[in-house]
Structures are given as C-alpha cells and as structure tokens.
Amino acid sequence: MITVHFIDSAGAAKRLECKTGQSLMQAAVKANVAGIEGECGGMMTCGTCHVYVHEPHASALPAPEADEDSMLEYTASPRRANSRLSCQVQLAEAMDGLTVDLPESQY
C-alpha cells in the first residue's frame, strides 16, 4: 500500500491508502474522490480524470504516450506541464507520497 494525496481546487486534501498495480483513477473512483470522474473507465476517450502531478513524481513518471498527450489537449481545465490523465498513472511502491491537484472542473 502507498499513500496518495488528492488536493481539490479549494485546497482541501484527501489522503488515501492505495494498492499498487492499479491506476490512480481506479483508486480515486473506488474511494469516491470528488473531482475524478473517469467516465470512460480508463480508455482515454473522455479526459475526466485529469490531474496535476506534484514533483518529485511528475518528472519521474514516463512521458505521456501519443493518445494521452492528444487527449490532454481537450481537457476542460487548462493543460499544464504536469498534467496527466490519472487513468494512465500506474501506482507503484516508488510513488508513495504522490500528491496531485484536481482541476477546477472536468467538464
């Protein structure tokens, strides 16, 4: 298990203990984290699992593949250098302490 922190657009934090091997989106949806919709179930067709990943984890993640990179251009909230689709972030032991900001809106 690893600890993951979700910070909403108002600054409120939610701390989760998450299993490794699942996506960040799966963990958030299972825990009913407000602000992560994941409408497409992780198929990269909706962009409703957009997050902003804090350092040091942002630079440690593999670069987004072409499909994710393309979908990030269509998110409801502005794309930033640290934007990721949480369905594409696979949780691993090295990600313990991961912190992400949730965008103001997914729609």
MDAnalysis code that builds the backbone (N, CA, C; Angstrom):
import MDAnalysis as mda
import numpy as np

u = mda.Universe.empty(321, n_residues=107, atom_resindex=np.repeat(np.arange(107), 3), trajectory=True)
u.add_TopologyAttr("name", ["N", "CA", "C"] * 107)
u.add_TopologyAttr("resid", np.arange(1, 108))
u.add_TopologyAttr("resname", ["MET", "ILE", "THR", "VAL", "HIS", "PHE", "ILE", "ASP", "SER", "ALA", "GLY", "ALA", "ALA", "LYS", "ARG", "LEU", "GLU", "CYS", "LYS", "THR", "GLY", "GLN", "SER", "LEU", "MET", "GLN", "ALA", "ALA", "VAL", "LYS", "ALA", "ASN", "VAL", "ALA", "GLY", "ILE", "GLU", "GLY", "GLU", "CYS", "GLY", "GLY", "MET", "MET", "THR", "CYS", "GLY", "THR", "CYS", "HIS", "VAL", "TYR", "VAL", "HIS", "GLU", "PRO", "HIS", "ALA", "SER", "ALA", "LEU", "PRO", "ALA", "PRO", "GLU", "ALA", "ASP", "GLU", "ASP", "SER", "MET", "LEU", "GLU", "TYR", "THR", "ALA", "SER", "PRO", "ARG", "ARG", "ALA", "ASN", "SER", "ARG", "LEU", "SER", "CYS", "GLN", "VAL", "GLN", "LEU", "ALA", "GLU", "ALA", "MET", "ASP", "GLY", "LEU", "THR", "VAL", "ASP", "LEU", "PRO", "GLU", "SER", "GLN", "TYR"])
u.atoms.positions = np.array([
    [0.845, -1.185, 0.000],
    [0.000, 0.000, 0.000],
    [0.885, 1.241, 0.000],
    [0.413, 2.256, -0.725],
    [1.107, 3.533, -0.731],
    [0.103, 4.634, -0.377],
    [0.640, 5.761, 0.055],
    [-0.190, 6.908, 0.384],
    [-0.229, 7.851, -0.802],
    [-1.445, 8.299, -1.135],
    [-1.652, 9.257, -2.219],
    [-2.502, 10.396, -1.664],
    [-2.151, 11.627, -2.039],
    [-2.873, 12.812, -1.583],
    [-3.530, 13.492, -2.777],
    [-4.829, 13.755, -2.664],
    [-5.598, 14.484, -3.669],
    [-5.954, 15.841, -3.069],
    [-5.661, 16.909, -3.782],
    [-5.986, 18.251, -3.307],
    [-6.970, 18.868, -4.282],
    [-8.156, 19.224, -3.774],
    [-9.164, 19.795, -4.666],
    [-8.865, 21.264, -4.959],
    [-9.628, 21.852, -5.848],
    [-9.352, 23.218, -6.299],
    [-9.538, 24.251, -5.192],
    [-10.207, 23.894, -4.098],
    [-10.370, 24.795, -2.953],
    [-9.243, 24.607, -1.929],
    [-8.367, 23.619, -2.178],
    [-7.238, 23.380, -1.281],
    [-7.469, 22.300, -0.238],
    [-8.652, 21.686, -0.234],
    [-8.928, 20.603, 0.717],
    [-8.224, 19.328, 0.257],
    [-7.602, 18.641, 1.197],
    [-6.840, 17.437, 0.869],
    [-7.565, 16.183, 1.318],
    [-7.401, 15.117, 0.536],
    [-7.909, 13.795, 0.892],
    [-6.744, 12.832, 0.771],
    [-6.496, 12.080, 1.822],
    [-5.392, 11.123, 1.864],
    [-5.963, 9.720, 1.694],
    [-5.370, 8.952, 0.788],
    [-5.807, 7.577, 0.548],
    [-4.644, 6.612, 0.715],
    [-4.953, 5.434, 1.190],
    [-4.015, 4.317, 1.162],
    [-4.431, 3.485, -0.050],
    [-3.535, 3.351, -1.018],
    [-3.872, 2.727, -2.299],
    [-3.025, 1.493, -2.562],
    [-3.640, 0.532, -3.219],
    [-2.916, -0.656, -3.657],
    [-2.072, -0.308, -4.868],
    [-0.889, -0.873, -4.934],
    [-0.074, -0.713, -6.132],
    [-0.635, -1.624, -7.216],
    [-0.277, -1.315, -8.466],
    [-0.718, -2.126, -9.590],
    [-2.001, -1.643, -10.233],
    [-2.674, -0.708, -9.603],
    [-3.884, -0.139, -10.195],
    [-3.567, 1.271, -10.677],
    [-4.459, 1.824, -11.467],
    [-4.240, 3.198, -11.909],
    [-4.676, 4.168, -10.817],
    [-4.153, 5.355, -10.879],
    [-4.549, 6.413, -9.951],
    [-6.047, 6.678, -10.071],
    [-6.576, 6.645, -11.285],
    [-8.013, 6.848, -11.493],
    [-8.824, 5.752, -10.813],
    [-8.411, 4.502, -10.952],
    [-9.139, 3.398, -10.320],
    [-9.193, 3.580, -8.807],
    [-8.065, 3.960, -8.217],
    [-8.019, 4.182, -6.769],
    [-8.945, 5.317, -6.366],
    [-8.945, 6.409, -7.138],
    [-9.772, 7.575, -6.824],
    [-11.256, 7.263, -6.961],
    [-11.633, 6.593, -8.027],
    [-13.043, 6.257, -8.250],
    [-13.535, 5.304, -7.162],
    [-12.725, 4.310, -6.825],
    [-13.106, 3.349, -5.786],
    [-13.328, 4.049, -4.447],
    [-12.539, 5.104, -4.167],
    [-12.646, 5.840, -2.902],
    [-13.602, 7.032, -2.997],
    [-14.293, 7.166, -4.118],
    [-15.241, 8.274, -4.331],
    [-14.599, 9.650, -4.155],
    [-13.419, 9.822, -4.715],
    [-12.763, 11.125, -4.669],
    [-13.524, 12.077, -5.584],
    [-14.106, 13.115, -4.992],
    [-14.832, 14.119, -5.780],
    [-13.847, 14.830, -6.691],
    [-14.209, 14.956, -7.965],
    [-13.336, 15.633, -8.913],
    [-12.640, 14.701, -9.879],
    [-12.727, 13.407, -9.647],
    [-12.223, 12.407, -10.595],
    [-13.441, 11.626, -11.068],
    [-13.801, 11.825, -12.325],
    [-14.992, 11.176, -12.854],
    [-14.666, 9.841, -13.520],
    [-13.690, 9.842, -14.414],
    [-13.312, 8.608, -15.092],
    [-14.453, 7.979, -15.869],
    [-15.194, 8.793, -16.566],
    [-16.394, 8.325, -17.269],
    [-16.130, 7.211, -18.274],
    [-14.976, 7.230, -18.916],
    [-14.714, 6.220, -19.946],
    [-14.059, 4.968, -19.373],
    [-13.849, 4.937, -18.066],
    [-13.267, 3.755, -17.439],
    [-11.795, 3.553, -17.726],
    [-11.128, 4.588, -18.159],
    [-9.689, 4.485, -18.409],
    [-9.312, 4.239, -19.859],
    [-10.224, 4.470, -20.768],
    [-9.966, 4.229, -22.188],
    [-9.405, 5.450, -22.920],
    [-9.169, 6.529, -22.201],
    [-8.629, 7.784, -22.757],
    [-9.530, 8.397, -23.817],
    [-10.833, 8.343, -23.592],
    [-11.750, 8.947, -24.547],
    [-12.561, 10.093, -23.954],
    [-12.304, 10.435, -22.680],
    [-13.135, 11.484, -22.072],
    [-12.333, 12.591, -21.398],
    [-11.187, 12.314, -20.850],
    [-10.377, 13.325, -20.177],
    [-10.916, 13.747, -18.820],
    [-11.868, 12.998, -18.250],
    [-12.468, 13.402, -16.977],
    [-11.723, 12.854, -15.754],
    [-10.485, 12.468, -15.961],
    [-9.637, 12.033, -14.849],
    [-8.341, 12.851, -14.817],
    [-8.401, 14.024, -15.397],
    [-7.266, 14.940, -15.488],
    [-6.793, 15.347, -14.088],
    [-5.489, 15.312, -13.865],
    [-4.877, 15.765, -12.609],
    [-3.590, 16.512, -12.917],
    [-3.115, 17.251, -11.906],
    [-1.826, 17.934, -11.968],
    [-0.922, 17.255, -10.936],
    [0.136, 16.608, -11.400],
    [1.017, 15.818, -10.542],
    [2.138, 16.696, -9.975],
    [2.294, 16.632, -8.645],
    [3.366, 17.380, -7.977],
    [4.716, 16.688, -8.183],
    [5.769, 17.469, -8.059],
    [7.121, 16.916, -8.012],
    [7.331, 16.294, -6.636],
    [8.183, 15.333, -6.502],
    [9.138, 14.824, -7.482],
    [8.545, 13.777, -8.429],
    [7.290, 13.422, -8.218],
    [6.701, 12.345, -9.014],
    [6.425, 12.733, -10.462],
    [6.092, 13.994, -10.707],
    [5.772, 14.409, -12.085],
    [6.920, 14.096, -13.037],
    [8.127, 14.445, -12.655],
    [9.265, 14.219, -13.551],
    [9.729, 12.764, -13.550],
    [9.294, 11.980, -12.578],
    [9.678, 10.569, -12.518],
    [8.758, 9.675, -13.349],
    [7.583, 10.176, -13.691],
    [6.646, 9.390, -14.496],
    [7.142, 9.283, -15.941],
    [6.823, 8.182, -16.609],
    [7.133, 8.111, -18.040],
    [6.364, 9.210, -18.775],
    [6.914, 9.686, -19.847],
    [6.235, 10.716, -20.644],
    [4.909, 10.170, -21.150],
    [3.904, 11.035, -21.300],
    [2.623, 10.574, -21.843],
    [2.808, 10.006, -23.253],
    [2.119, 8.912, -23.515],
    [2.133, 8.367, -24.870],
    [1.264, 9.246, -25.754],
    [1.304, 9.032, -27.045],
    [0.636, 9.910, -28.015],
    [-0.853, 10.086, -27.743],
    [-1.563, 9.007, -27.408],
    [-3.003, 9.111, -27.160],
    [-3.309, 9.973, -25.942],
    [-2.549, 9.781, -24.869],
    [-2.752, 10.599, -23.678],
    [-2.398, 12.051, -23.969],
    [-1.292, 12.258, -24.637],
    [-0.853, 13.604, -24.985],
    [-1.936, 14.335, -25.783],
    [-2.533, 13.641, -26.726],
    [-3.592, 14.219, -27.539],
    [-4.829, 14.549, -26.699],
    [-5.254, 13.619, -25.842],
    [-6.448, 13.837, -25.013],
    [-6.243, 14.991, -24.038],
    [-5.038, 15.197, -23.580],
    [-4.770, 16.302, -22.653],
    [-5.013, 17.663, -23.296],
    [-5.041, 17.725, -24.610],
    [-5.342, 18.983, -25.299],
    [-6.818, 19.333, -25.217],
    [-7.651, 18.383, -24.818],
    [-9.102, 18.582, -24.814],
    [-9.715, 18.550, -23.413],
    [-8.900, 18.658, -22.381],
    [-9.452, 18.655, -21.025],
    [-10.180, 19.957, -20.748],
    [-11.166, 19.905, -19.846],
    [-11.980, 21.076, -19.523],
    [-11.162, 22.174, -18.844],
    [-10.250, 21.788, -17.977],
    [-9.376, 22.753, -17.312],
    [-8.058, 22.831, -18.072],
    [-7.398, 23.965, -18.021],
    [-6.188, 24.147, -18.819],
    [-5.116, 23.087, -18.562],
    [-4.487, 22.690, -19.630],
    [-3.361, 21.771, -19.544],
    [-2.156, 22.530, -19.009],
    [-1.392, 21.857, -18.163],
    [-0.137, 22.397, -17.624],
    [0.974, 21.394, -17.919],
    [2.200, 21.798, -17.645],
    [3.342, 20.910, -17.875],
    [3.219, 19.615, -17.066],
    [2.549, 19.669, -15.909],
    [2.420, 18.496, -15.047],
    [1.051, 17.811, -15.161],
    [0.306, 18.115, -16.219],
    [-0.993, 17.482, -16.447],
    [-0.828, 16.031, -16.860],
    [-1.684, 15.198, -16.279],
    [-1.737, 13.783, -16.669],
    [-3.166, 13.303, -16.577],
    [-3.481, 12.254, -17.319],
    [-4.737, 11.548, -17.138],
    [-4.459, 10.489, -16.077],
    [-5.217, 10.539, -14.991],
    [-4.931, 9.629, -13.883],
    [-5.151, 8.165, -14.256],
    [-5.892, 7.910, -15.329],
    [-6.069, 6.528, -15.782],
    [-4.774, 5.964, -16.354],
    [-3.828, 6.819, -16.677],
    [-2.560, 6.387, -17.264],
    [-1.411, 6.378, -16.263],
    [-1.692, 6.733, -15.022],
    [-0.681, 6.724, -13.966],
    [-0.844, 5.440, -13.161],
    [0.085, 4.512, -13.363],
    [0.049, 3.234, -12.659],
    [0.766, 3.367, -11.319],
    [0.075, 3.028, -10.247],
    [0.635, 3.169, -8.910],
    [1.664, 2.084, -8.626],
    [2.814, 2.517, -8.105],
    [3.913, 1.620, -7.770],
    [4.496, 2.049, -6.426],
    [5.232, 1.165, -5.796],
    [5.835, 1.462, -4.487],
    [6.626, 2.763, -4.502],
    [7.336, 3.043, -5.593],
    [8.162, 4.251, -5.689],
    [7.324, 5.533, -5.687],
    [6.012, 5.398, -5.803],
    [5.133, 6.571, -5.856],
    [4.521, 6.906, -4.502],
    [4.986, 6.261, -3.446],
    [4.469, 6.546, -2.110],
    [4.609, 8.036, -1.818],
    [3.535, 8.653, -1.352],
    [3.534, 10.084, -1.074],
    [3.093, 10.939, -2.250],
    [2.697, 10.304, -3.347],
    [2.241, 11.024, -4.531],
    [1.172, 12.046, -4.147],
    [1.313, 13.266, -4.668],
    [0.323, 14.319, -4.451],
    [-0.114, 14.850, -5.802],
    [-1.430, 14.981, -5.965],
    [-1.988, 15.539, -7.194],
    [-3.014, 16.603, -6.855],
    [-3.043, 17.629, -7.674],
    [-4.087, 18.641, -7.590],
    [-5.179, 18.261, -8.570],
    [-6.424, 18.466, -8.145],
    [-7.559, 18.227, -9.016],
    [-7.919, 19.539, -9.704],
    [-8.234, 19.485, -10.990],
    [-8.603, 20.712, -11.685],
    [-9.923, 21.264, -11.176],
    [-10.173, 22.510, -11.496],
    [-11.411, 23.160, -11.079],
    [-12.629, 22.433, -11.629],
    [-12.502, 21.908, -12.842],
    [-13.629, 21.216, -13.469],
    [-13.128, 20.134, -14.409],
    [-13.884, 19.058, -14.525],
    [-13.601, 18.007, -15.506],
    [-14.515, 18.140, -16.714],
    [-15.470, 19.100, -16.668],
    [-16.437, 19.281, -17.756],
    [-16.406, 20.691, -18.268],
])
